[in-house]
Amino acid sequence: MPDLEGGKRFYGELFGWSFQEGEAGSVWAVLDGRPVAQLGRKADGRLPTVWTVYFATPDIQALGRRITAAGGQLVVAPHPVAELGRSGLAADPEGAVFGLWQARRHPGFGIRHEPGTFVWAELYARDTTGANTFYGGLFHHALFAPGADPDFGRAEVTDVFPAEMPPHILAHFRVAGLDEALDAVQRLGGRVQAPPFEASYGRVAVVTDNQGASFALLER
């Protein structure tokens, strides 16, 4: 994001996060002493400000090969991030961008599914059949194995957004009270992009922060 201090103020008040210094000028967002997200400065001001959802993998190189074989592309090749792990960025066949993470010292979320933390990721696609094939092939065990409890779904772009909206993956953060959280978003300089609606996984609203990054608030 272009204004890291402004982002800390926005999310700190909205979700109750505190912050610790991270790598390369980034900061870890922390709730109850555990990491819940990471905020970083944009290296190129021409790029949009976004939330990126990362998928964990035991072998990032192999997953990268499977992504390209399935019609996706690697946007940023896998690379080490200090002693924390290996990271990369990929795009699905429709251009929706997601992250890849092979853990070493940093396994991922310290807490999730609680108010103020990540709870769900929704892919908004144009070709939902193709999305089922692509993501189902990459993450079949996590999505469909017996006992799997995925926090990932997909819908058509036009279910929520205008038809011209590009396909994308939207991070959802849980809140205890959606209406109160929406009031806070607007008071802190964000805006409501899609007003509350009922989804199969809870009551949702899409918002942007004070720097234009979209995310969803989920009450369940």
PyMOL CGO cylinders between C-alpha atoms (Angstrom):
from pymol import cmd
from pymol.cgo import CYLINDER

trace = [
    CYLINDER, 0.00, 0.00, 0.00, 1.23, 3.55, -0.64, 0.3, 1, 1, 1, 1, 1, 1,
    CYLINDER, 1.23, 3.55, -0.64, 0.69, 4.77, 2.95, 0.3, 1, 1, 1, 1, 1, 1,
    CYLINDER, 0.69, 4.77, 2.95, 1.67, 2.07, 5.41, 0.3, 1, 1, 1, 1, 1, 1,
    CYLINDER, 1.67, 2.07, 5.41, 1.04, 4.23, 8.47, 0.3, 1, 1, 1, 1, 1, 1,
    CYLINDER, 1.04, 4.23, 8.47, -2.42, 5.09, 7.17, 0.3, 1, 1, 1, 1, 1, 1,
    CYLINDER, -2.42, 5.09, 7.17, -3.11, 1.40, 6.62, 0.3, 1, 1, 1, 1, 1, 1,
    CYLINDER, -3.11, 1.40, 6.62, -2.06, 0.60, 10.17, 0.3, 1, 1, 1, 1, 1, 1,
    CYLINDER, -2.06, 0.60, 10.17, -4.45, 3.23, 11.52, 0.3, 1, 1, 1, 1, 1, 1,
    CYLINDER, -4.45, 3.23, 11.52, -7.34, 1.96, 9.38, 0.3, 1, 1, 1, 1, 1, 1,
    CYLINDER, -7.34, 1.96, 9.38, -6.99, -1.74, 10.16, 0.3, 1, 1, 1, 1, 1, 1,
    CYLINDER, -6.99, -1.74, 10.16, -5.85, -1.20, 13.72, 0.3, 1, 1, 1, 1, 1, 1,
    CYLINDER, -5.85, -1.20, 13.72, -9.06, 0.59, 14.56, 0.3, 1, 1, 1, 1, 1, 1,
    CYLINDER, -9.06, 0.59, 14.56, -11.32, -1.60, 12.40, 0.3, 1, 1, 1, 1, 1, 1,
    CYLINDER, -11.32, -1.60, 12.40, -10.06, -5.00, 13.58, 0.3, 1, 1, 1, 1, 1, 1,
    CYLINDER, -10.06, -5.00, 13.58, -8.11, -4.24, 16.76, 0.3, 1, 1, 1, 1, 1, 1,
    CYLINDER, -8.11, -4.24, 16.76, -4.81, -5.23, 15.16, 0.3, 1, 1, 1, 1, 1, 1,
    CYLINDER, -4.81, -5.23, 15.16, -1.43, -4.21, 16.53, 0.3, 1, 1, 1, 1, 1, 1,
    CYLINDER, -1.43, -4.21, 16.53, 1.68, -4.27, 14.35, 0.3, 1, 1, 1, 1, 1, 1,
    CYLINDER, 1.68, -4.27, 14.35, 5.23, -5.60, 14.42, 0.3, 1, 1, 1, 1, 1, 1,
    CYLINDER, 5.23, -5.60, 14.42, 8.04, -4.80, 12.01, 0.3, 1, 1, 1, 1, 1, 1,
    CYLINDER, 8.04, -4.80, 12.01, 8.49, -7.39, 9.27, 0.3, 1, 1, 1, 1, 1, 1,
    CYLINDER, 8.49, -7.39, 9.27, 10.81, -7.95, 6.33, 0.3, 1, 1, 1, 1, 1, 1,
    CYLINDER, 10.81, -7.95, 6.33, 11.62, -5.43, 3.58, 0.3, 1, 1, 1, 1, 1, 1,
    CYLINDER, 11.62, -5.43, 3.58, 9.62, -2.62, 5.15, 0.3, 1, 1, 1, 1, 1, 1,
    CYLINDER, 9.62, -2.62, 5.15, 6.48, -4.69, 5.72, 0.3, 1, 1, 1, 1, 1, 1,
    CYLINDER, 6.48, -4.69, 5.72, 4.61, -5.07, 9.00, 0.3, 1, 1, 1, 1, 1, 1,
    CYLINDER, 4.61, -5.07, 9.00, 2.88, -8.04, 10.58, 0.3, 1, 1, 1, 1, 1, 1,
    CYLINDER, 2.88, -8.04, 10.58, -0.67, -7.49, 11.78, 0.3, 1, 1, 1, 1, 1, 1,
    CYLINDER, -0.67, -7.49, 11.78, -1.11, -9.18, 15.15, 0.3, 1, 1, 1, 1, 1, 1,
    CYLINDER, -1.11, -9.18, 15.15, -4.21, -10.05, 17.17, 0.3, 1, 1, 1, 1, 1, 1,
    CYLINDER, -4.21, -10.05, 17.17, -3.95, -11.61, 20.64, 0.3, 1, 1, 1, 1, 1, 1,
    CYLINDER, -3.95, -11.61, 20.64, -0.22, -12.01, 20.07, 0.3, 1, 1, 1, 1, 1, 1,
    CYLINDER, -0.22, -12.01, 20.07, -0.60, -14.05, 16.87, 0.3, 1, 1, 1, 1, 1, 1,
    CYLINDER, -0.60, -14.05, 16.87, -0.04, -13.03, 13.22, 0.3, 1, 1, 1, 1, 1, 1,
    CYLINDER, -0.04, -13.03, 13.22, -3.20, -12.55, 11.16, 0.3, 1, 1, 1, 1, 1, 1,
    CYLINDER, -3.20, -12.55, 11.16, -2.03, -10.62, 8.07, 0.3, 1, 1, 1, 1, 1, 1,
    CYLINDER, -2.03, -10.62, 8.07, 0.84, -8.69, 6.55, 0.3, 1, 1, 1, 1, 1, 1,
    CYLINDER, 0.84, -8.69, 6.55, 0.84, -5.14, 5.19, 0.3, 1, 1, 1, 1, 1, 1,
    CYLINDER, 0.84, -5.14, 5.19, 3.53, -4.01, 2.78, 0.3, 1, 1, 1, 1, 1, 1,
    CYLINDER, 3.53, -4.01, 2.78, 4.55, -0.92, 0.85, 0.3, 1, 1, 1, 1, 1, 1,
    CYLINDER, 4.55, -0.92, 0.85, 4.00, -0.93, -2.90, 0.3, 1, 1, 1, 1, 1, 1,
    CYLINDER, 4.00, -0.93, -2.90, 7.23, -0.99, -4.87, 0.3, 1, 1, 1, 1, 1, 1,
    CYLINDER, 7.23, -0.99, -4.87, 5.48, 0.49, -7.92, 0.3, 1, 1, 1, 1, 1, 1,
    CYLINDER, 5.48, 0.49, -7.92, 2.87, 3.21, -7.37, 0.3, 1, 1, 1, 1, 1, 1,
    CYLINDER, 2.87, 3.21, -7.37, 1.26, 2.40, -10.72, 0.3, 1, 1, 1, 1, 1, 1,
    CYLINDER, 1.26, 2.40, -10.72, 0.05, -0.97, -9.44, 0.3, 1, 1, 1, 1, 1, 1,
    CYLINDER, 0.05, -0.97, -9.44, -3.32, -1.29, -7.68, 0.3, 1, 1, 1, 1, 1, 1,
    CYLINDER, -3.32, -1.29, -7.68, -3.52, -1.68, -3.92, 0.3, 1, 1, 1, 1, 1, 1,
    CYLINDER, -3.52, -1.68, -3.92, -4.91, -5.16, -3.22, 0.3, 1, 1, 1, 1, 1, 1,
    CYLINDER, -4.91, -5.16, -3.22, -5.23, -7.94, -0.67, 0.3, 1, 1, 1, 1, 1, 1,
    CYLINDER, -5.23, -7.94, -0.67, -3.59, -11.17, -1.88, 0.3, 1, 1, 1, 1, 1, 1,
    CYLINDER, -3.59, -11.17, -1.88, -4.70, -14.57, -0.61, 0.3, 1, 1, 1, 1, 1, 1,
    CYLINDER, -4.70, -14.57, -0.61, -1.88, -17.14, -0.34, 0.3, 1, 1, 1, 1, 1, 1,
    CYLINDER, -1.88, -17.14, -0.34, -2.30, -20.90, -0.71, 0.3, 1, 1, 1, 1, 1, 1,
    CYLINDER, -2.30, -20.90, -0.71, 0.02, -23.10, 1.34, 0.3, 1, 1, 1, 1, 1, 1,
    CYLINDER, 0.02, -23.10, 1.34, 1.95, -25.87, -0.37, 0.3, 1, 1, 1, 1, 1, 1,
    CYLINDER, 1.95, -25.87, -0.37, 4.69, -28.31, 0.70, 0.3, 1, 1, 1, 1, 1, 1,
    CYLINDER, 4.69, -28.31, 0.70, 6.43, -27.91, -2.70, 0.3, 1, 1, 1, 1, 1, 1,
    CYLINDER, 6.43, -27.91, -2.70, 6.12, -24.50, -4.32, 0.3, 1, 1, 1, 1, 1, 1,
    CYLINDER, 6.12, -24.50, -4.32, 8.16, -25.44, -7.40, 0.3, 1, 1, 1, 1, 1, 1,
    CYLINDER, 8.16, -25.44, -7.40, 5.95, -28.43, -8.16, 0.3, 1, 1, 1, 1, 1, 1,
    CYLINDER, 5.95, -28.43, -8.16, 2.79, -26.39, -7.62, 0.3, 1, 1, 1, 1, 1, 1,
    CYLINDER, 2.79, -26.39, -7.62, 4.11, -23.73, -9.99, 0.3, 1, 1, 1, 1, 1, 1,
    CYLINDER, 4.11, -23.73, -9.99, 4.60, -26.36, -12.69, 0.3, 1, 1, 1, 1, 1, 1,
    CYLINDER, 4.60, -26.36, -12.69, 1.07, -27.68, -12.17, 0.3, 1, 1, 1, 1, 1, 1,
    CYLINDER, 1.07, -27.68, -12.17, -0.34, -24.16, -12.41, 0.3, 1, 1, 1, 1, 1, 1,
    CYLINDER, -0.34, -24.16, -12.41, 1.28, -23.50, -15.77, 0.3, 1, 1, 1, 1, 1, 1,
    CYLINDER, 1.28, -23.50, -15.77, 0.35, -26.96, -17.05, 0.3, 1, 1, 1, 1, 1, 1,
    CYLINDER, 0.35, -26.96, -17.05, -3.30, -26.23, -16.16, 0.3, 1, 1, 1, 1, 1, 1,
    CYLINDER, -3.30, -26.23, -16.16, -3.33, -22.96, -18.13, 0.3, 1, 1, 1, 1, 1, 1,
    CYLINDER, -3.33, -22.96, -18.13, -2.35, -20.50, -15.41, 0.3, 1, 1, 1, 1, 1, 1,
    CYLINDER, -2.35, -20.50, -15.41, 0.84, -18.50, -15.22, 0.3, 1, 1, 1, 1, 1, 1,
    CYLINDER, 0.84, -18.50, -15.22, 3.50, -17.59, -12.71, 0.3, 1, 1, 1, 1, 1, 1,
    CYLINDER, 3.50, -17.59, -12.71, 3.51, -13.83, -12.17, 0.3, 1, 1, 1, 1, 1, 1,
    CYLINDER, 3.51, -13.83, -12.17, 6.39, -13.87, -9.67, 0.3, 1, 1, 1, 1, 1, 1,
    CYLINDER, 6.39, -13.87, -9.67, 8.60, -16.97, -9.62, 0.3, 1, 1, 1, 1, 1, 1,
    CYLINDER, 8.60, -16.97, -9.62, 9.10, -18.76, -6.28, 0.3, 1, 1, 1, 1, 1, 1,
    CYLINDER, 9.10, -18.76, -6.28, 11.78, -17.09, -4.17, 0.3, 1, 1, 1, 1, 1, 1,
    CYLINDER, 11.78, -17.09, -4.17, 12.97, -17.19, -0.55, 0.3, 1, 1, 1, 1, 1, 1,
    CYLINDER, 12.97, -17.19, -0.55, 11.63, -14.72, 2.02, 0.3, 1, 1, 1, 1, 1, 1,
    CYLINDER, 11.63, -14.72, 2.02, 14.39, -14.53, 4.63, 0.3, 1, 1, 1, 1, 1, 1,
    CYLINDER, 14.39, -14.53, 4.63, 14.13, -17.68, 6.79, 0.3, 1, 1, 1, 1, 1, 1,
    CYLINDER, 14.13, -17.68, 6.79, 10.33, -17.60, 6.80, 0.3, 1, 1, 1, 1, 1, 1,
    CYLINDER, 10.33, -17.60, 6.80, 9.60, -19.62, 3.67, 0.3, 1, 1, 1, 1, 1, 1,
    CYLINDER, 9.60, -19.62, 3.67, 9.31, -19.38, -0.11, 0.3, 1, 1, 1, 1, 1, 1,
    CYLINDER, 9.31, -19.38, -0.11, 6.80, -17.16, -1.86, 0.3, 1, 1, 1, 1, 1, 1,
    CYLINDER, 6.80, -17.16, -1.86, 5.41, -16.67, -5.36, 0.3, 1, 1, 1, 1, 1, 1,
    CYLINDER, 5.41, -16.67, -5.36, 2.49, -15.16, -7.25, 0.3, 1, 1, 1, 1, 1, 1,
    CYLINDER, 2.49, -15.16, -7.25, 0.35, -16.89, -9.84, 0.3, 1, 1, 1, 1, 1, 1,
    CYLINDER, 0.35, -16.89, -9.84, -2.70, -16.15, -11.97, 0.3, 1, 1, 1, 1, 1, 1,
    CYLINDER, -2.70, -16.15, -11.97, -5.45, -18.52, -13.02, 0.3, 1, 1, 1, 1, 1, 1,
    CYLINDER, -5.45, -18.52, -13.02, -6.53, -18.82, -16.70, 0.3, 1, 1, 1, 1, 1, 1,
    CYLINDER, -6.53, -18.82, -16.70, -8.88, -15.82, -16.30, 0.3, 1, 1, 1, 1, 1, 1,
    CYLINDER, -8.88, -15.82, -16.30, -6.25, -13.64, -14.64, 0.3, 1, 1, 1, 1, 1, 1,
    CYLINDER, -6.25, -13.64, -14.64, -7.27, -13.86, -10.97, 0.3, 1, 1, 1, 1, 1, 1,
    CYLINDER, -7.27, -13.86, -10.97, -4.05, -13.50, -8.95, 0.3, 1, 1, 1, 1, 1, 1,
    CYLINDER, -4.05, -13.50, -8.95, -3.20, -15.54, -5.86, 0.3, 1, 1, 1, 1, 1, 1,
    CYLINDER, -3.20, -15.54, -5.86, -0.12, -16.20, -3.78, 0.3, 1, 1, 1, 1, 1, 1,
    CYLINDER, -0.12, -16.20, -3.78, 1.85, -19.38, -3.12, 0.3, 1, 1, 1, 1, 1, 1,
    CYLINDER, 1.85, -19.38, -3.12, 3.59, -20.09, 0.19, 0.3, 1, 1, 1, 1, 1, 1,
    CYLINDER, 3.59, -20.09, 0.19, 5.94, -22.90, 1.21, 0.3, 1, 1, 1, 1, 1, 1,
    CYLINDER, 5.94, -22.90, 1.21, 6.51, -22.48, 4.93, 0.3, 1, 1, 1, 1, 1, 1,
    CYLINDER, 6.51, -22.48, 4.93, 9.71, -22.68, 6.89, 0.3, 1, 1, 1, 1, 1, 1,
    CYLINDER, 9.71, -22.68, 6.89, 9.68, -20.58, 10.07, 0.3, 1, 1, 1, 1, 1, 1,
    CYLINDER, 9.68, -20.58, 10.07, 6.34, -18.91, 9.29, 0.3, 1, 1, 1, 1, 1, 1,
    CYLINDER, 6.34, -18.91, 9.29, 3.54, -21.48, 8.84, 0.3, 1, 1, 1, 1, 1, 1,
    CYLINDER, 3.54, -21.48, 8.84, 0.78, -18.96, 8.09, 0.3, 1, 1, 1, 1, 1, 1,
    CYLINDER, 0.78, -18.96, 8.09, -2.13, -17.57, 10.08, 0.3, 1, 1, 1, 1, 1, 1,
    CYLINDER, -2.13, -17.57, 10.08, -1.66, -17.75, 13.83, 0.3, 1, 1, 1, 1, 1, 1,
    CYLINDER, -1.66, -17.75, 13.83, -5.42, -17.42, 14.24, 0.3, 1, 1, 1, 1, 1, 1,
    CYLINDER, -5.42, -17.42, 14.24, -8.32, -17.37, 11.78, 0.3, 1, 1, 1, 1, 1, 1,
    CYLINDER, -8.32, -17.37, 11.78, -12.12, -17.69, 11.69, 0.3, 1, 1, 1, 1, 1, 1,
    CYLINDER, -12.12, -17.69, 11.69, -12.41, -15.38, 14.72, 0.3, 1, 1, 1, 1, 1, 1,
    CYLINDER, -12.41, -15.38, 14.72, -13.59, -11.75, 14.64, 0.3, 1, 1, 1, 1, 1, 1,
    CYLINDER, -13.59, -11.75, 14.64, -10.82, -9.58, 13.25, 0.3, 1, 1, 1, 1, 1, 1,
    CYLINDER, -10.82, -9.58, 13.25, -9.18, -12.42, 11.30, 0.3, 1, 1, 1, 1, 1, 1,
    CYLINDER, -9.18, -12.42, 11.30, -9.32, -14.08, 7.88, 0.3, 1, 1, 1, 1, 1, 1,
    CYLINDER, -9.32, -14.08, 7.88, -12.31, -16.37, 7.54, 0.3, 1, 1, 1, 1, 1, 1,
    CYLINDER, -12.31, -16.37, 7.54, -13.05, -16.97, 3.84, 0.3, 1, 1, 1, 1, 1, 1,
    CYLINDER, -13.05, -16.97, 3.84, -11.79, -16.43, 0.27, 0.3, 1, 1, 1, 1, 1, 1,
    CYLINDER, -11.79, -16.43, 0.27, -14.24, -16.18, -2.60, 0.3, 1, 1, 1, 1, 1, 1,
    CYLINDER, -14.24, -16.18, -2.60, -13.18, -16.47, -6.24, 0.3, 1, 1, 1, 1, 1, 1,
    CYLINDER, -13.18, -16.47, -6.24, -15.31, -14.30, -8.51, 0.3, 1, 1, 1, 1, 1, 1,
    CYLINDER, -15.31, -14.30, -8.51, -14.98, -15.81, -11.98, 0.3, 1, 1, 1, 1, 1, 1,
    CYLINDER, -14.98, -15.81, -11.98, -16.60, -15.53, -15.39, 0.3, 1, 1, 1, 1, 1, 1,
    CYLINDER, -16.60, -15.53, -15.39, -16.01, -19.18, -16.33, 0.3, 1, 1, 1, 1, 1, 1,
    CYLINDER, -16.01, -19.18, -16.33, -17.08, -21.00, -13.17, 0.3, 1, 1, 1, 1, 1, 1,
    CYLINDER, -17.08, -21.00, -13.17, -16.83, -24.42, -14.82, 0.3, 1, 1, 1, 1, 1, 1,
    CYLINDER, -16.83, -24.42, -14.82, -13.26, -23.70, -15.83, 0.3, 1, 1, 1, 1, 1, 1,
    CYLINDER, -13.26, -23.70, -15.83, -12.52, -22.41, -12.33, 0.3, 1, 1, 1, 1, 1, 1,
    CYLINDER, -12.52, -22.41, -12.33, -13.84, -25.63, -10.83, 0.3, 1, 1, 1, 1, 1, 1,
    CYLINDER, -13.84, -25.63, -10.83, -11.50, -27.62, -13.06, 0.3, 1, 1, 1, 1, 1, 1,
    CYLINDER, -11.50, -27.62, -13.06, -8.45, -25.42, -12.42, 0.3, 1, 1, 1, 1, 1, 1,
    CYLINDER, -8.45, -25.42, -12.42, -8.68, -25.05, -8.64, 0.3, 1, 1, 1, 1, 1, 1,
    CYLINDER, -8.68, -25.05, -8.64, -10.13, -28.52, -8.13, 0.3, 1, 1, 1, 1, 1, 1,
    CYLINDER, -10.13, -28.52, -8.13, -7.14, -30.00, -9.92, 0.3, 1, 1, 1, 1, 1, 1,
    CYLINDER, -7.14, -30.00, -9.92, -4.62, -27.96, -7.94, 0.3, 1, 1, 1, 1, 1, 1,
    CYLINDER, -4.62, -27.96, -7.94, -6.17, -28.29, -4.48, 0.3, 1, 1, 1, 1, 1, 1,
    CYLINDER, -6.17, -28.29, -4.48, -8.41, -31.35, -4.75, 0.3, 1, 1, 1, 1, 1, 1,
    CYLINDER, -8.41, -31.35, -4.75, -7.42, -32.86, -1.40, 0.3, 1, 1, 1, 1, 1, 1,
    CYLINDER, -7.42, -32.86, -1.40, -7.95, -29.63, 0.56, 0.3, 1, 1, 1, 1, 1, 1,
    CYLINDER, -7.95, -29.63, 0.56, -11.28, -28.95, -1.14, 0.3, 1, 1, 1, 1, 1, 1,
    CYLINDER, -11.28, -28.95, -1.14, -12.85, -32.36, -1.56, 0.3, 1, 1, 1, 1, 1, 1,
    CYLINDER, -12.85, -32.36, -1.56, -11.13, -34.97, 0.62, 0.3, 1, 1, 1, 1, 1, 1,
    CYLINDER, -11.13, -34.97, 0.62, -13.24, -36.67, 3.32, 0.3, 1, 1, 1, 1, 1, 1,
    CYLINDER, -13.24, -36.67, 3.32, -13.41, -34.36, 6.31, 0.3, 1, 1, 1, 1, 1, 1,
    CYLINDER, -13.41, -34.36, 6.31, -12.21, -31.33, 4.32, 0.3, 1, 1, 1, 1, 1, 1,
    CYLINDER, -12.21, -31.33, 4.32, -13.52, -28.01, 5.64, 0.3, 1, 1, 1, 1, 1, 1,
    CYLINDER, -13.52, -28.01, 5.64, -12.40, -25.49, 3.01, 0.3, 1, 1, 1, 1, 1, 1,
    CYLINDER, -12.40, -25.49, 3.01, -12.67, -21.75, 3.55, 0.3, 1, 1, 1, 1, 1, 1,
    CYLINDER, -12.67, -21.75, 3.55, -12.69, -21.12, -0.21, 0.3, 1, 1, 1, 1, 1, 1,
    CYLINDER, -12.69, -21.12, -0.21, -15.58, -20.85, -2.65, 0.3, 1, 1, 1, 1, 1, 1,
    CYLINDER, -15.58, -20.85, -2.65, -16.42, -19.44, -6.04, 0.3, 1, 1, 1, 1, 1, 1,
    CYLINDER, -16.42, -19.44, -6.04, -19.19, -17.45, -7.65, 0.3, 1, 1, 1, 1, 1, 1,
    CYLINDER, -19.19, -17.45, -7.65, -19.86, -15.58, -10.87, 0.3, 1, 1, 1, 1, 1, 1,
    CYLINDER, -19.86, -15.58, -10.87, -18.54, -12.02, -11.03, 0.3, 1, 1, 1, 1, 1, 1,
    CYLINDER, -18.54, -12.02, -11.03, -22.00, -10.71, -11.86, 0.3, 1, 1, 1, 1, 1, 1,
    CYLINDER, -22.00, -10.71, -11.86, -23.48, -12.20, -8.67, 0.3, 1, 1, 1, 1, 1, 1,
    CYLINDER, -23.48, -12.20, -8.67, -22.05, -9.19, -6.80, 0.3, 1, 1, 1, 1, 1, 1,
    CYLINDER, -22.05, -9.19, -6.80, -20.10, -6.95, -9.18, 0.3, 1, 1, 1, 1, 1, 1,
    CYLINDER, -20.10, -6.95, -9.18, -20.62, -5.21, -12.55, 0.3, 1, 1, 1, 1, 1, 1,
    CYLINDER, -20.62, -5.21, -12.55, -19.91, -7.41, -15.57, 0.3, 1, 1, 1, 1, 1, 1,
    CYLINDER, -19.91, -7.41, -15.57, -16.75, -5.44, -16.41, 0.3, 1, 1, 1, 1, 1, 1,
    CYLINDER, -16.75, -5.44, -16.41, -15.12, -6.31, -13.06, 0.3, 1, 1, 1, 1, 1, 1,
    CYLINDER, -15.12, -6.31, -13.06, -12.10, -8.59, -13.70, 0.3, 1, 1, 1, 1, 1, 1,
    CYLINDER, -12.10, -8.59, -13.70, -12.07, -12.04, -12.09, 0.3, 1, 1, 1, 1, 1, 1,
    CYLINDER, -12.07, -12.04, -12.09, -10.40, -11.93, -8.69, 0.3, 1, 1, 1, 1, 1, 1,
    CYLINDER, -10.40, -11.93, -8.69, -10.12, -13.62, -5.29, 0.3, 1, 1, 1, 1, 1, 1,
    CYLINDER, -10.12, -13.62, -5.29, -11.66, -11.62, -2.46, 0.3, 1, 1, 1, 1, 1, 1,
    CYLINDER, -11.66, -11.62, -2.46, -10.35, -11.98, 1.11, 0.3, 1, 1, 1, 1, 1, 1,
    CYLINDER, -10.35, -11.98, 1.11, -13.04, -12.01, 3.82, 0.3, 1, 1, 1, 1, 1, 1,
    CYLINDER, -13.04, -12.01, 3.82, -12.46, -10.95, 7.42, 0.3, 1, 1, 1, 1, 1, 1,
    CYLINDER, -12.46, -10.95, 7.42, -14.89, -11.93, 10.14, 0.3, 1, 1, 1, 1, 1, 1,
    CYLINDER, -14.89, -11.93, 10.14, -16.65, -9.28, 12.22, 0.3, 1, 1, 1, 1, 1, 1,
    CYLINDER, -16.65, -9.28, 12.22, -18.95, -9.63, 15.22, 0.3, 1, 1, 1, 1, 1, 1,
    CYLINDER, -18.95, -9.63, 15.22, -21.38, -7.02, 13.89, 0.3, 1, 1, 1, 1, 1, 1,
    CYLINDER, -21.38, -7.02, 13.89, -21.51, -6.20, 10.18, 0.3, 1, 1, 1, 1, 1, 1,
    CYLINDER, -21.51, -6.20, 10.18, -23.48, -2.97, 10.41, 0.3, 1, 1, 1, 1, 1, 1,
    CYLINDER, -23.48, -2.97, 10.41, -21.17, -1.55, 13.06, 0.3, 1, 1, 1, 1, 1, 1,
    CYLINDER, -21.17, -1.55, 13.06, -18.12, -2.56, 11.02, 0.3, 1, 1, 1, 1, 1, 1,
    CYLINDER, -18.12, -2.56, 11.02, -19.50, -0.82, 7.92, 0.3, 1, 1, 1, 1, 1, 1,
    CYLINDER, -19.50, -0.82, 7.92, -19.99, 2.36, 9.92, 0.3, 1, 1, 1, 1, 1, 1,
    CYLINDER, -19.99, 2.36, 9.92, -16.36, 2.11, 11.06, 0.3, 1, 1, 1, 1, 1, 1,
    CYLINDER, -16.36, 2.11, 11.06, -15.08, 1.55, 7.50, 0.3, 1, 1, 1, 1, 1, 1,
    CYLINDER, -15.08, 1.55, 7.50, -16.73, 4.75, 6.30, 0.3, 1, 1, 1, 1, 1, 1,
    CYLINDER, -16.73, 4.75, 6.30, -15.67, 6.75, 9.34, 0.3, 1, 1, 1, 1, 1, 1,
    CYLINDER, -15.67, 6.75, 9.34, -12.05, 5.65, 8.76, 0.3, 1, 1, 1, 1, 1, 1,
    CYLINDER, -12.05, 5.65, 8.76, -12.05, 6.77, 5.11, 0.3, 1, 1, 1, 1, 1, 1,
    CYLINDER, -12.05, 6.77, 5.11, -13.09, 3.57, 3.33, 0.3, 1, 1, 1, 1, 1, 1,
    CYLINDER, -13.09, 3.57, 3.33, -16.28, 3.00, 1.39, 0.3, 1, 1, 1, 1, 1, 1,
    CYLINDER, -16.28, 3.00, 1.39, -18.94, 0.35, 0.85, 0.3, 1, 1, 1, 1, 1, 1,
    CYLINDER, -18.94, 0.35, 0.85, -18.54, -1.31, -2.55, 0.3, 1, 1, 1, 1, 1, 1,
    CYLINDER, -18.54, -1.31, -2.55, -21.39, -3.84, -2.25, 0.3, 1, 1, 1, 1, 1, 1,
    CYLINDER, -21.39, -3.84, -2.25, -23.97, -3.49, 0.56, 0.3, 1, 1, 1, 1, 1, 1,
    CYLINDER, -23.97, -3.49, 0.56, -24.80, -6.46, 2.81, 0.3, 1, 1, 1, 1, 1, 1,
    CYLINDER, -24.80, -6.46, 2.81, -26.10, -9.63, 1.17, 0.3, 1, 1, 1, 1, 1, 1,
    CYLINDER, -26.10, -9.63, 1.17, -26.73, -13.18, 2.30, 0.3, 1, 1, 1, 1, 1, 1,
    CYLINDER, -26.73, -13.18, 2.30, -24.32, -15.88, 1.09, 0.3, 1, 1, 1, 1, 1, 1,
    CYLINDER, -24.32, -15.88, 1.09, -24.20, -19.57, 1.87, 0.3, 1, 1, 1, 1, 1, 1,
    CYLINDER, -24.20, -19.57, 1.87, -21.32, -18.90, 4.27, 0.3, 1, 1, 1, 1, 1, 1,
    CYLINDER, -21.32, -18.90, 4.27, -22.76, -15.85, 6.11, 0.3, 1, 1, 1, 1, 1, 1,
    CYLINDER, -22.76, -15.85, 6.11, -23.81, -12.21, 5.80, 0.3, 1, 1, 1, 1, 1, 1,
    CYLINDER, -23.81, -12.21, 5.80, -21.32, -10.33, 3.64, 0.3, 1, 1, 1, 1, 1, 1,
    CYLINDER, -21.32, -10.33, 3.64, -20.49, -6.80, 2.50, 0.3, 1, 1, 1, 1, 1, 1,
    CYLINDER, -20.49, -6.80, 2.50, -17.67, -5.75, 0.16, 0.3, 1, 1, 1, 1, 1, 1,
    CYLINDER, -17.67, -5.75, 0.16, -15.71, -2.64, 1.10, 0.3, 1, 1, 1, 1, 1, 1,
    CYLINDER, -15.71, -2.64, 1.10, -12.55, -0.77, 0.20, 0.3, 1, 1, 1, 1, 1, 1,
    CYLINDER, -12.55, -0.77, 0.20, -10.05, 0.56, 2.70, 0.3, 1, 1, 1, 1, 1, 1,
    CYLINDER, -10.05, 0.56, 2.70, -8.75, 4.13, 2.86, 0.3, 1, 1, 1, 1, 1, 1,
    CYLINDER, -8.75, 4.13, 2.86, -6.30, 3.35, 0.02, 0.3, 1, 1, 1, 1, 1, 1,
    CYLINDER, -6.30, 3.35, 0.02, -8.63, 1.53, -2.36, 0.3, 1, 1, 1, 1, 1, 1,
    CYLINDER, -8.63, 1.53, -2.36, -7.94, -2.12, -1.53, 0.3, 1, 1, 1, 1, 1, 1,
    CYLINDER, -7.94, -2.12, -1.53, -11.09, -4.25, -1.69, 0.3, 1, 1, 1, 1, 1, 1,
    CYLINDER, -11.09, -4.25, -1.69, -11.98, -6.87, 0.91, 0.3, 1, 1, 1, 1, 1, 1,
    CYLINDER, -11.98, -6.87, 0.91, -15.12, -8.35, 2.41, 0.3, 1, 1, 1, 1, 1, 1,
    CYLINDER, -15.12, -8.35, 2.41, -16.57, -8.28, 5.90, 0.3, 1, 1, 1, 1, 1, 1,
    CYLINDER, -16.57, -8.28, 5.90, -18.34, -11.47, 6.99, 0.3, 1, 1, 1, 1, 1, 1,
    CYLINDER, -18.34, -11.47, 6.99, -20.74, -11.90, 9.89, 0.3, 1, 1, 1, 1, 1, 1,
    CYLINDER, -20.74, -11.90, 9.89, -21.61, -15.45, 10.85, 0.3, 1, 1, 1, 1, 1, 1,
]
cmd.load_cgo(trace, "trace")
